[in-house]
Amino acid sequence: MMGLMAIEAMGSAMDVTRRTVLAGGAALSILPRAARADVDADTDVAIVGGGVAGTYAAWRLASEQPRLRIAVFEMSDRIGGRLRSIAFREAPHLVGEAGGMRFLPAHKHVFNLVRQLRLPARGYPVIEPQDHLALRGRSLTYAEAGQPAKLFPYNIPPSDQAPDSRRYVQGIEKIIPGFGHMTPERWLRIRSDIRYKGRLLKDWPTWALMTDIFTAEENRFLQDVGGYDIAPLGNALGDFDEELLGADLSKPYLTIAGGYQKLPLALAAESRRLGVRVLTETRLASLSTPNLPGQAFMLGLVDRAGRTTALSARRVVLALPRRALELIEDFPARRDPRVAGLIASVVCEPACKAFLLYPHVWWRDLGIDGGRSVTDMPARMFYALGAEKERLASEPNNGFGMLMAYCCGADVQYWQQLVPAAPREAAGFQWLPGNSALALEIHREAGLTYGMQPPAPLAACFQDWTVNPHGGGWSLWRQGIDGMELAASVMNPIPGHELYICGEAYSPYYQSWVEGAVERTELMLQRHFGLKPPRWLG
């Protein structure tokens, strides 16, 4: 696991697949690109997707059932999926997360897995007293916000802007009595039967429910101060499941020093060491289900040069989100209304991130070490990187500062208009000059958010998660769907056949979290491959 630097350097991007994941592996790992899909015509387990779910499945299976012939196929040239750690060439140790960026100790699968792989974890600050809220033309620090003389111009009672306001809880308790003191055990007993105005919670879009119980100004304030807009298509039951069954988001966060992408990279490297074939730039173009259980699946794999190889596999694991599943060109099982309905049971939430590199950490002049500042402008959230007290000695900022802008929902379209179209193989990622339209607009909004004029940015980059093969930054259960009831069916969508789907997209209440990807995959391995819970899980 030494040397697994999960970063891409501007101008001369580190090819983490060729130089780290595959380095020192078997001869197959160093075949030229055009030959990467030319593998044996028979394998026990074919895993499609080189993100956390796919690499975790490969590592666990190879560790516990070493006689299995296992292969991982990733369509892009990188391992990581929606974990993508980036660094500018000028500051190689100043790493930003273009995808997933943090986890909690309560995320027991990820927390214990990071420890098992001996990856360096450290704190990840989110809200510090000197971070800023910039709403409706006024910029205040978190320490100031909510004080009687420090209010934002919303048509709501001043007390509702106080940090200890109970307005949200009081509103939800109109629907769910006792919400403020709800235990997970009680929620599991009552969740499926709760109705509001005659409709089950799963049949309410979250935005419609919120509009019915809060005023327009209250709704706007809740979304503006939180940094996230309410998704138009997700359902209220799924959101309450995450809130009441998921981890406590008020607790301190963690990340992996040097990049969260180190997690799938380490899993891929360990899988290779155990004999797993990890092939990049190999796209699944067709998947045929056998006529009878126990017969082999047939996969059509296309390499970078467009050459197709047929492969038979006893079992297939699709470690993919919804959009990637829909991009499999020839997948006859998807024409079955039941299978199609399972795949379409989630909706994709638009999300994007941008990074600006600065010649120094200018926010220190405001007393800010790190954390998140929030605005109602299209940038929505700024994360200050480079001076965090939690940084390890192995993470020097090289004299630079990096600011991350992060938004979801309708604001993504605003940023898409300010960048040129990226090549398809870039999967939404591109490097940009510091004077590009996107960089200058984010820089302008940063100055208004922090109430000062920062120095000009040196460079920028942008990740649009709405493009193929991702479809969005994360997934939400569609209106009318109870994710806890449906998740098991999605995991094994064709009863009697050993075809499996895993990943965070179809997690009951950890959608958008790496924990959801690992937890779903671990459950799949225990239920359908006979693995026992690992001792390191606790």
C-alpha positions in Angstrom: 0.0 0.0 0.0 3.0 2.3 0.0 3.1 4.9 -2.7 -0.6 4.9 -3.4 -0.9 8.6 -4.1 -4.5 9.1 -5.3 -3.9 12.4 -7.1 -3.8 13.7 -10.6 -1.3 16.4 -11.3 -2.2 19.2 -13.7 -0.6 19.1 -17.1 1.0 15.7 -16.5 -1.7 13.8 -14.7 -0.5 10.9 -12.7 -1.9 7.7 -14.3 -2.8 6.0 -11.0 -3.9 2.9 -12.9 -0.7 2.2 -14.8 1.8 3.5 -12.3 0.4 2.3 -9.0 -2.5 -0.1 -9.1 -1.1 -2.2 -11.8 2.6 -1.7 -11.0 4.4 -4.8 -10.2 1.5 -7.0 -11.0 1.2 -10.0 -13.3 2.1 -9.8 -16.9 -1.5 -9.2 -17.9 -1.5 -5.9 -16.1 1.0 -4.3 -18.4 -0.5 -5.3 -21.7 -0.9 -2.4 -24.1 -4.3 -0.6 -24.0 -5.6 -2.3 -27.2 -5.1 -5.7 -25.6 -6.6 -5.1 -22.1 -9.9 -6.9 -22.9 -8.1 -9.9 -24.3 -8.6 -12.1 -21.2 -9.4 -15.8 -20.6 -12.8 -16.8 -21.9 -13.8 -18.1 -18.5 -13.9 -16.6 -15.0 -15.8 -17.4 -11.8 -16.7 -13.8 -10.9 -16.8 -10.9 -13.3 -17.0 -7.5 -11.4 -18.0 -4.5 -13.5 -17.0 -1.2 -12.0 -13.7 -0.1 -10.5 -15.1 2.2 -7.7 -15.2 1.4 -4.0 -18.0 -1.2 -4.3 -16.2 -3.1 -7.1 -12.8 -3.1 -5.6 -14.1 -4.0 -2.2 -16.0 -7.0 -3.6 -12.9 -8.2 -5.4 -10.7 -7.8 -2.3 -13.1 -9.6 0.0 -13.7 -12.5 -2.3 -10.0 -12.9 -3.1 -9.2 -12.8 0.6 -11.8 -15.3 1.7 -12.2 -17.6 -1.4 -8.7 -17.6 -3.0 -9.5 -20.3 -5.5 -12.0 -18.1 -7.3 -11.0 -16.6 -10.6 -12.0 -13.0 -10.3 -11.7 -10.1 -12.8 -12.6 -6.4 -12.4 -13.5 -4.4 -15.5 -13.5 -0.6 -15.4 -14.5 1.4 -18.4 -12.4 4.5 -17.6 -8.6 4.8 -17.3 -8.7 5.2 -13.5 -9.7 3.3 -10.4 -12.0 5.2 -8.0 -15.4 5.8 -9.5 -16.9 8.8 -7.7 -13.9 9.0 -5.4 -11.5 11.3 -7.3 -8.7 13.0 -5.5 -7.0 15.9 -7.3 -4.0 18.1 -6.9 -2.5 20.9 -9.0 1.0 20.5 -10.4 2.2 23.4 -8.3 1.0 21.9 -5.1 1.2 18.1 -5.3 0.5 17.5 -1.6 -2.5 19.8 -1.4 -5.2 17.4 -2.3 -8.9 18.1 -3.0 -11.8 15.7 -3.3 -13.7 16.1 -6.6 -16.1 13.4 -5.4 -16.7 11.8 -2.0 -14.6 13.6 0.7 -15.3 12.4 4.2 -16.7 9.8 6.5 -17.8 9.4 10.2 -16.6 7.0 12.9 -20.2 5.8 13.0 -19.8 4.6 9.3 -18.5 1.4 10.8 -17.7 -0.4 7.4 -15.6 2.5 6.1 -14.0 3.5 9.4 -12.9 0.0 10.2 -11.8 -0.7 6.6 -9.6 2.3 6.6 -8.0 1.1 9.8 -7.6 -2.5 8.4 -5.8 -1.1 5.3 -3.7 1.1 7.5 -4.6 4.2 5.6 -3.8 7.5 7.3 -7.1 9.1 8.6 -7.4 12.6 10.0 -10.1 15.1 10.9 -12.0 16.9 8.2 -13.4 20.3 9.5 -16.8 21.3 8.3 -18.1 24.3 10.3 -15.7 26.5 12.3 -16.8 29.7 14.2 -15.0 32.0 11.7 -16.4 30.4 8.6 -19.0 32.5 6.8 -22.6 32.6 5.8 -23.4 34.9 2.9 -27.1 35.2 2.4 -29.2 37.8 0.7 -26.3 40.2 0.4 -25.0 40.0 3.9 -21.9 38.1 5.1 -21.6 37.0 8.7 -19.5 34.5 10.5 -21.1 31.5 12.1 -20.1 33.0 15.5 -22.1 36.1 14.6 -25.1 34.6 12.8 -28.4 34.4 14.8 -27.5 37.2 17.2 -30.3 39.8 17.6 -28.2 42.4 15.7 -26.8 39.9 13.2 -29.8 38.6 11.2 -30.3 37.9 7.5 -33.2 39.6 5.7 -35.7 36.7 5.7 -39.3 37.2 6.5 -39.2 34.8 9.5 -39.1 35.3 13.2 -35.6 36.3 14.5 -35.6 33.3 16.8 -35.8 31.0 13.8 -32.3 32.2 12.7 -30.8 31.2 16.1 -28.4 28.2 16.0 -30.6 26.5 18.6 -33.9 27.1 16.8 -36.4 24.3 17.0 -38.5 25.5 14.1 -37.6 22.6 11.8 -38.3 20.0 14.4 -41.6 21.6 15.3 -42.6 21.6 11.7 -41.8 17.9 11.2 -43.6 17.0 14.4 -46.8 18.0 12.7 -46.3 14.9 10.5 -44.2 12.7 12.8 -45.1 13.2 16.5 -42.1 12.8 18.7 -39.7 13.4 15.8 -37.2 15.4 17.9 -36.7 12.4 20.2 -37.3 9.6 17.8 -35.2 6.5 18.3 -34.1 4.3 15.4 -36.0 1.3 16.9 -39.3 3.3 17.1 -38.8 4.7 13.6 -38.4 1.2 12.1 -41.7 0.2 13.7 -43.8 3.1 12.5 -42.1 4.4 9.3 -44.1 2.4 6.7 -47.5 3.4 8.1 -47.2 7.1 8.7 -49.6 9.2 6.6 -49.9 12.9 6.1 -53.1 14.1 4.6 -53.9 10.6 3.6 -50.7 9.8 1.7 -47.8 7.6 2.9 -44.5 9.4 3.3 -43.0 7.4 0.4 -45.6 9.0 -1.9 -44.7 12.6 -0.9 -41.9 14.3 -2.8 -39.7 15.9 -0.1 -40.1 19.4 -1.6 -43.9 19.1 -1.6 -44.0 18.0 2.0 -41.7 20.8 3.0 -43.8 23.3 1.1 -46.9 22.2 2.9 -45.6 22.6 6.4 -43.2 25.6 6.1 -43.7 29.0 4.6 -41.8 29.9 1.4 -39.4 32.0 3.4 -38.8 29.3 5.9 -38.1 26.8 3.2 -35.8 29.2 1.4 -33.9 29.9 4.7 -33.5 26.2 5.5 -32.1 25.5 2.1 -29.9 28.5 1.9 -28.3 28.1 5.3 -27.8 24.3 4.7 -26.0 24.7 1.4 -28.1 21.9 -0.3 -31.3 22.4 -2.3 -34.2 19.9 -1.8 -34.1 17.4 -4.6 -37.3 17.6 -6.7 -37.8 13.9 -7.2 -36.7 12.2 -4.0 -39.3 11.0 -1.6 -39.8 12.1 2.0 -39.6 8.6 3.5 -36.1 8.1 2.1 -34.9 11.5 3.5 -36.3 10.7 7.0 -34.7 7.2 6.9 -31.3 8.8 6.3 -31.9 11.4 9.0 -33.2 8.9 11.7 -31.3 5.7 10.8 -28.1 7.1 9.3 -25.1 8.5 11.2 -25.3 11.6 13.4 -24.0 14.3 11.0 -23.2 16.7 13.9 -20.2 14.5 14.9 -16.7 15.3 13.7 -15.8 14.0 10.2 -12.7 12.2 9.0 -10.9 11.8 5.7 -7.9 10.0 4.4 -4.7 12.1 4.3 -3.4 12.4 0.8 -6.8 11.6 -0.8 -10.0 9.6 -0.2 -9.3 7.9 -3.5 -6.6 6.0 -1.7 -9.3 3.7 -0.5 -10.3 2.1 -3.8 -6.7 2.3 -5.0 -5.5 0.3 -2.0 -8.3 -2.2 -2.4 -7.4 -2.7 -6.1 -3.7 -3.1 -5.3 -4.4 -5.6 -2.6 -6.8 -7.5 -4.9 -4.1 -7.7 -7.6 -1.7 -9.0 -5.0 -4.2 -11.8 -4.3 -4.5 -12.7 -8.0 -7.4 -10.6 -9.1 -7.2 -9.2 -12.6 -8.0 -5.4 -12.6 -8.5 -4.2 -16.2 -9.2 -0.5 -17.0 -10.4 1.0 -20.3 -12.6 -2.1 -20.7 -16.3 -1.4 -21.2 -19.2 -3.8 -20.7 -21.1 -3.5 -23.9 -23.4 -6.6 -23.6 -24.5 -8.9 -20.9 -26.6 -12.0 -21.7 -28.4 -13.9 -18.9 -28.3 -17.7 -19.3 -31.5 -19.6 -20.0 -31.1 -21.8 -17.0 -29.7 -21.0 -13.5 -26.2 -22.3 -13.1 -25.2 -21.7 -16.7 -22.7 -19.0 -17.5 -23.3 -15.3 -18.3 -21.9 -14.0 -21.5 -20.2 -10.6 -21.5 -19.1 -8.5 -24.4 -16.1 -6.3 -23.4 -14.9 -3.5 -25.6 -11.4 -2.1 -25.2 -10.1 1.4 -26.0 -9.4 0.5 -29.6 -13.0 -0.7 -30.1 -12.2 -4.4 -30.2 -14.7 -6.7 -28.5 -13.9 -9.8 -26.5 -16.4 -12.4 -25.4 -16.1 -13.6 -21.8 -18.2 -16.2 -19.9 -18.6 -15.8 -16.2 -20.4 -18.0 -13.5 -21.4 -14.9 -11.5 -21.6 -11.2 -12.4 -21.4 -8.3 -10.0 -22.5 -4.9 -11.4 -21.0 -2.4 -9.0 -22.5 0.5 -10.9 -24.9 3.4 -10.3 -28.2 3.7 -12.3 -26.8 5.6 -15.3 -24.0 3.2 -15.8 -26.4 0.3 -15.7 -28.5 2.0 -18.4 -25.5 2.5 -20.6 -24.9 -1.2 -21.1 -25.9 -1.3 -24.8 -27.1 -4.9 -25.1 -28.6 -6.0 -21.8 -31.7 -8.1 -22.6 -32.7 -8.6 -19.0 -33.2 -4.8 -18.7 -36.2 -5.1 -21.0 -38.0 -7.1 -18.4 -40.4 -4.5 -16.7 -39.5 -5.8 -13.3 -35.7 -5.4 -13.8 -36.2 -2.1 -15.5 -38.3 -0.9 -12.6 -35.7 -1.9 -10.1 -32.9 0.0 -11.9 -35.2 3.1 -12.3 -36.2 3.0 -8.6 -33.7 5.8 -7.8 -33.2 9.2 -9.3 -29.9 11.0 -9.8 -29.1 14.2 -8.1 -27.1 16.7 -10.1 -23.8 17.8 -8.4 -20.5 19.4 -9.4 -17.4 20.7 -7.8 -14.8 23.3 -8.8 -11.3 24.1 -7.3 -9.3 27.3 -7.5 -5.6 27.3 -6.7 -4.3 30.5 -5.0 -0.7 31.7 -4.4 -1.3 31.7 -0.6 -3.9 30.8 2.0 -5.6 34.2 2.0 -8.5 33.2 4.3 -6.1 33.0 7.2 -6.3 36.8 7.3 -9.9 36.3 8.4 -9.0 33.9 11.1 -10.1 30.9 9.1 -8.1 27.7 9.2 -10.5 25.5 7.2 -14.1 24.3 7.0 -17.2 25.3 5.0 -18.7 28.6 4.2 -22.1 28.8 2.7 -23.8 31.3 0.3 -27.1 31.5 -1.6 -25.1 32.4 -4.8 -24.6 29.5 -7.3 -21.3 28.4 -5.8 -23.4 27.5 -2.7 -20.5 26.0 -0.5 -16.9 26.9 -0.2 -14.4 24.6 1.5 -11.0 26.2 2.5 -8.1 23.8 2.0 -4.5 24.1 2.9 -4.4 25.5 6.5 -6.6 23.1 8.4 -5.3 22.3 11.9 -6.0 18.6 11.2 -3.5 18.3 8.3 -0.7 15.9 8.8 3.0 16.6 8.4 2.8 14.5 5.2 0.4 17.1 3.7 2.3 20.4 3.2 0.4 23.0 1.3 3.6 23.9 -0.7 2.8 27.6 0.1 -0.5 27.5 -1.8 -4.2 27.5 -0.8 -7.1 25.8 -2.6 -10.7 26.7 -2.4 -13.4 24.2 -3.4 -16.9 25.2 -4.6 -19.6 22.6 -4.3 -23.2 22.7 -5.4 -26.1 20.4 -6.3 -29.5 20.7 -7.9 -30.4 23.5 -10.3 -27.2 25.5 -9.7 -25.2 22.9 -11.5 -26.6 24.1 -14.8 -25.2 27.6 -14.1 -21.7 26.2 -13.9 -22.1 23.9 -16.9 -22.6 27.0 -19.1 -19.3 28.5 -18.0 -17.1 25.6 -19.1 -16.3 24.1 -22.5 -17.6 20.6 -23.2 -15.2 18.0 -21.9 -14.2 15.0 -23.9 -16.4 11.9 -23.3 -13.5 9.9 -21.8 -12.9 12.7 -19.2 -16.2 11.8 -17.5 -16.9 15.4 -16.7 -13.5 16.4 -15.4 -11.3 19.1 -16.8 -8.4 21.4 -15.9 -9.0 25.1 -16.6 -6.8 28.3 -16.5 -7.1 30.7 -13.6 -8.7 33.3 -15.9 -11.4 31.0 -17.3 -15.0 32.1 -17.1 -15.8 29.6 -14.4 -12.7 30.5 -12.3 -13.4 34.2 -12.4 -17.1 33.8 -11.4 -16.3 31.5 -8.5 -13.5 33.9 -7.5 -16.0 36.8 -7.5 -18.5 34.8 -5.4 -15.8 33.8 -3.0 -14.9 37.5 -2.5 -18.5 38.4 -1.7 -18.9 35.3 0.6 -15.8 36.1 2.7 -16.2 39.9 2.5 -12.8 40.6 1.0 -10.9 40.7 -2.3 -8.8 37.6 -2.7 -5.7 37.4 -4.8 -6.2 36.2 -8.4 -6.5 32.4 -8.8 -3.6 30.7 -10.6 -5.5 27.7 -12.0 -8.8 25.8 -11.7 -10.5 22.5 -12.4 -14.1 21.3 -12.6 -15.9 18.0 -12.1 -19.4 17.6 -13.4 -21.0 14.5 -12.0 -24.1 14.7 -14.2 -22.4 13.4 -17.3 -22.0 9.7 -18.3 -21.3 7.3 -16.8 -22.3 8.8 -13.5 -25.6 10.5 -14.1 -25.3 12.5 -10.8 -23.4 13.0 -7.6 -25.6 10.6 -5.7 -28.9 8.8 -5.9 -32.3 9.1 -4.1 -35.2 6.8 -3.9 -37.9 7.8 -6.3 -41.4 8.9 -5.2 -43.5 5.9 -4.3 -40.5 3.7 -3.5 -39.7 2.3 0.0 -35.9 1.8 -0.3 -35.8 -0.5 2.7 -38.3 -2.8 1.1 -36.8 -2.8 -2.4 -33.1 -2.9 -1.7 -32.8 -6.7 -1.4 -34.6 -7.1 -4.7 -32.2 -4.7 -6.5 -29.3 -6.6 -5.1 -30.4 -9.8 -6.9 -32.6 -8.5 -9.6 -33.2 -11.8 -11.4 -34.2 -14.5 -8.9 -32.4 -17.8 -9.5 -29.6 -16.2 -11.4 -26.3 -15.1 -9.9 -26.4 -11.5 -11.1 -25.9 -8.9 -8.4 -26.1 -5.1 -8.2 -24.2 -3.2 -5.4 -23.1 0.3 -4.6 -24.4 3.3 -2.7 -27.0 4.1 -5.3 -29.4 1.5 -3.9 -28.5 1.8 -0.2 -31.6 2.0 2.1 -30.3 5.1 4.0 -26.7 5.7 3.1 -27.1 7.0 -0.4 -24.4 9.5 -1.2 -22.0 8.0 1.3 -19.1 5.6 0.7 -20.5 3.7 3.7 -23.5 2.9 1.6 -21.3 1.3 -1.1 -19.3 -0.8 1.3 -22.3 -1.8 3.4 -24.3 -3.0 0.4 -21.4 -4.9 -1.0 -20.6 -6.6 2.2 -24.2 -7.6 2.7 -24.3 -9.0 -0.9 -21.1 -11.0 -0.2 -22.6 -12.5 3.0 -26.0 -13.3 1.6 -25.1 -14.6 -1.9 -21.4 -15.6 -1.7 -21.4 -17.2 1.8 -18.8 -14.9 3.3 -18.8 -14.4 7.0 -18.5 -10.9 8.6 -14.9 -9.9 8.7 -13.3 -9.8 12.2 -12.0 -6.3 11.5 -15.6 -5.0 11.2 -16.0 -5.4 14.9 
